[in-house]
């Protein structure tokens, strides 16, 4: 019996390719091998691995996760950073991945191997075929050059990826390819983390949702993701000084940018139950002084409005000089999502969010396993509530679920 190792780069490319291989080699033993040291950053690597695992689980195909040895990849492509897509850097990248896959195949007793890279329209089939056959010959293996894209393969892949609600990446994974793709931008969003927390619409939020979904599906539970648009806000940079001394601070989400450097004096000090509010003479900027300035969250989404800086309580006087700088960014086309575990028609639901402890969420799913399978309850996994509980708002208002 043939044993075929399938190198997998992502869930989207694998979702039809694996089905095609099962059709063409019905009696063969298939196993996936996820190995992509070119993917950057590591959170992106993990997200693509989770989706690969979901695809393989659905087809009852075992899959091995390769190591994330990106340093070796950087060394291998040194000097080829500016090569275009499908250029010499890509050939080196194919060599690395298929060489590693072939070694693993030989070590584990496979007699054939292939790659779902041949599914991608961004990859050159003939180059992959040549690389694969040369490497296979060196290791005493047979390389299967399968033309997955033929006979409507792309359409089938796209249809299946939508049905399975797979994460569809917008770049190949290579940091140098991404530099070229995002050339001219002030910063590259895929390579920037705007907080140590999980933020709405972030890759970390999506990864958390996908990990929970994978676990629930492995328990035999039905899952459904609902994606929705929201107005996202990002803090690009900020400065707060009292006199000439920089002060640690946070910025309240949806604060508007400040043009240039703002120097202003305290006009009024107002004491509230949970904070002291400073207002200023020349601007609408505010400073909120609180007992603990870390981990500020909104109870409800806030309209884009005056800049608000948050600091710990300190002695402040009327007329005291402050200096502010603030640059923020608004994205009107951002997307967040919710995950519904169980039957949407269930009368009762338990809501949890991705910023809760992962193991606690898993425990709650296990505790309610019987009720979930009997459609007595569903579990709602919301995205980050950092900017207000937009996941719950969507769940109730848009999906028509009652409180």
N, C-alpha and C positions, 0 to 999 in steps of 0.2 A: 504494500500500500504506500502511495506517495505521501510524504510529509512535506507540507509547504509552509514556509515562514513568510509572512507578509509584513514588509516594513510599512508602518503607518505614520503619516505626518500630522493628520488631524481627522476629526470625526466626519467632517463634510466630505472629504475626498474618499473616505473609507465606506460611507454608508451605501453607495451603489457598488463600488469596486468589490467589496467582500461578497455581496450577493452574486455578482457576476462570476467570481471565482468558485463559489459553491455550485453554481449552475454548470460551469465548464468542467469542474473536477469534483463530481458528487461523491466519489468514494475516497477522496483524499482527506488527510488530517490537516486542518488549517490552524495556524496560531498567529496572532498578531505580535508585532514588536514595535513599540513606540520609542523611537530614538531620533531626536531632533535637537542637537546641541546648538544649532544656529538660531533657535528661537529666543528672542529677547523682549521684555525682561522675563524673569523666572515665573512671575504670576501668569504671564501669557502661556508659558510652557505648561503650567499646571492646569490652566483652563482647557487647553487643547487635549491634554491627557485625560481629563475627566470626561470630555465629550467622546474621545476615542473609546474609553472604557464603557460608556453607555451604549455605543454602537455595537461593540463586541459582545456585551452582555445580552443585548437584544437578539443576537444571532447565535448565542451559546458558543462563541469562539473565545478561547482563552487568550489573554493578551499580557505581555510582559512590558513593564515600564523600564526603559533604559536609563542610564545615568545622565545627569545634566552636566556634561563636561564642556561648558562653553569656553573655558580658557584654552582648551586644545583647539577648538574651532577658530578662535581669534588668532592663534598662532599659525594655523594652517592657511588662513586667507590673508595673512599679512602681506601688504603690497598690492592687493587686489580690491582694496576698499572702494575704489571709484569705478569698478567695472559695472556695466549696465546689467539689467535683468537678462538672463539667458547667456551671460558672458562667461569668462573664465572662472570668476568666483563661484558661479553656480555649479560649474563642472567640478570644481574642487569640493564643494559642499555635497554634491551627489556622491563623489568618491568616498568621503568620510562616512556618510550615513550608510551607504550600501556595503562598504568594506566592513563596518562594524556589524551590520546585519548578517553578512555572509559568515563572519567568524562565529557569531552566536548560533547561526543555523548549523554550521559544521559541528560545533561543540555539542549541540543538543540532538544531533542525529537526523536533521532534516536533509532531504536529497534535492529539494528545489526551493527557490525563494524568488520573490518579486517585490514590487513597491507600488503603493497607491499614488505615488507622485505622478505616475502616468495618467492619472485621472485629471490632473490640474491643467487647464488651458494655458497657464503661464509657464509650463515646463515643456522643454523640447523632447518629444518622444524618442527621436533617433539618438540624441545624446544619451538619454537614460538607458536606452537599449544597448548601446555600445559600452557604456560604463558597466552596466549590470552583467553583460556577457563576459567581459574581460575579468571582472572580479570573480564571477562564478567559476570560470575556467581555472583560475589560480587556486581555488579552494575545493575543486572537485565536485562542484554543484552544477545544477542546471538553472539558468535564469529564465523566468517566464515573462516575456515581453507581451503583455496583454494590452490591447488597444481598448481600454475601458470607455473612451469617448465615442467610439463608433456606434452606429445604430441607435442614436438618441440617448447615448449614455449621459451626456450633460443634463439633458432634460429630466432624465430619471433621477440623477443625483440631486438636482435642485428640488424636485418634487418630494423626494424622500426626506431631504434635510429640513424642509418646511414642516412636513408631517411630524417628524421627530423633534421639532423645535430645537435644532442644533445651533450652537453658537457659530456664526459665520464670520470668520476673521477678515479684516480688511487690508492685511499685508501678509507677505509670505512668512514673516517671522524674523527675517534677517535685518539687523539694525542698520546695515549700510544701504540696503534696498529701501528701508524706511526713510533714511536721510534724503535719498533722492526723491522719494514719493512725496515727502512733506517739505521739500525745498522751498525756502522763502518764508516759512512760518516763524513766528517769534519763538515758539517752543513746540515740541512734539508731544501731544497729549498722551500717546501710548507709552512714553518713556518717563512721564512725570507723575509722581504721587503727590496729591495736594494736601494730604493729612495722614496722620498715623491711624486715624479711625477709618472705618468703612464709610464712604460717602455715597449719596444717591447717584445712580448712573455710572458708577465707577466699575472698573474691571474686577476689583475686589468684591464688590456687591454681587456681580454676576457669577464669579467663582464660588462664592458662598452658597448662592442659590443652587448652582449646578451640583455641588458636593452633596447638599441635602437631598436633592432630587435623585441622584444616583443611589444613595443609601435607601431611600424610600422605594425606588423601583426594584432594588435587589430583594426587598421584602415582599414583592408582589403587589405593591400599592399603585393605583393609577395616579398619575401626576399631570398637571397642566400648568404651563407658564403663560401669564398674560402680560404683555409688554405695553407700556403706555408712555406718552410724551409728557414732559414737564419742563418748566423753565429752570435751567440749572444755573448755579452761581459758583464761581471759583475765585479764590483769593490768590492773586498773582504775587503781590508784594505789599508790605506795609511797614510804616515806621511811626512810632510814637515817642516823643521826647518831652520831658518836663524840664524847662530850661534848656540845657544842653545834654542832659542825661537820658540815654535810651531807657525805656521802661518795657518790661515784658508785658505782652497784651495778647488778646484775641480780638477778632473782628466778628461782629454779629452777621450771620449770613444774610445776603441780599443787600448789604450796604453798597451804596453807589461809590464810584471812584472819585478821588479828589484830583483835580488838575494841578499838577506841579507840587510845590511845597506850600502848605498852609500853616501860617503862624497866627495864633489867636490867643486871646486871654479869656479866662473864666469869667462869665457874666453872672451865673447863678448856680447855687448848690441846693439841690432838692433831695430831701431824705424820703425814701419809700420804705416799705416793710422789708424788702429783700435786697435793696440796693440804694446807692446814692447816685443821682444823675447830675452830671456837670453839663451845662450849656455854655455857649461861647458868644462873644460879641459880634463877630463878622460872618459867621457861618452857621449852617444847620447841623454841623457835626456835634455829636454827643460822646461823652465818656461815662460809662457805667462802672461804678466801683462796687465790687461784690466781695463776699468772704472767700470764695473760691472761683477763680477765673478760668479754670480748665474745664474742658468738655462741655462747652455751651451748646445747647440744642434749642430749637424752636418748638413751641407747643403746636403752633399752626404755621403753615407757610406764610411768609411775610412778603408784602409788596416791595419792589425795589424802591428804596427810600434813602433817607439821610444816613451818612456814615455813622456807625456806632462802634466805638472801641471799648473793650472790656478789660479792666485791670483790677488788681486786689485793692482793698480799702487802704488808703494812705492819707496822711494829713494834706489838705489842699485848701488854698485861700482864694477869695475873690480877687481877680486881677492877675492871677498867676499865669505865666506864659507856657503855652503848649505848642508843639510843632507836630504836624501830621503829614504823612504821605500814604496814599492808598491807591492801589491799582487792582481792579477786579474785572471779571469777565462774565458776560451773560451768554448762555447758549439756549436759544429758543427751540432747539430740536433735540434736546437730550432725551434719553430713554431710561426708564427704570422698569422694574418688573415685580410681579408677585408670583408666588408658587402655590398652587392649590393641590394639596395631597388628599386624595379621597374623592368622594362623589360631590359635585357642586350642588346637587339637589338636597344634600343633607340639611336638616333643620338646624342643627347646632354646629358651632365652629369654635376652634381654639386658635387665637392669633398669637404668633411669635414673630420676631424680627431677626435679621441676620446679624445684628450687633450683639445678640445674646450668645452665651457660650455654646459652641457647636455641640459639645457632648451633652449639655442639658437639653438641647433641641432634639438630639437623637434619642435621649431617654424618654422625652414626652411622646415621640412617635411610637416607641416601643410600648409604652404604657397604654396607649390608645389603639394599639394594632387591631384588636378584635372589633372595636367600635368603628374604626376606619373601614375595615373590610365589610362590615355589615351596613355601611352607609348611615350610621347613627350620628356620625360627626365627621367634619372635615378639619384639616389643619391648614391655616393660612400662614405662609411664610412671607413676610413683607420685607421689602428692601430697607435700607437705612432710614431711620426716622430723624436724622440730623437736621433736616430742613423742615420739620413738621411731618406728621404721619401721613404722607401722601399715598402710601400703599393702602392704608385703611380707607382713606377718602375715595380712592379709585374703586376699591372692593365694594364699598357701600353705595356710592353715588352712581358710578358708571355701570357696575354689574348688577345693580338693583337689589343688593342684599340688605336685609333689615338688621337693625342693631339687636 
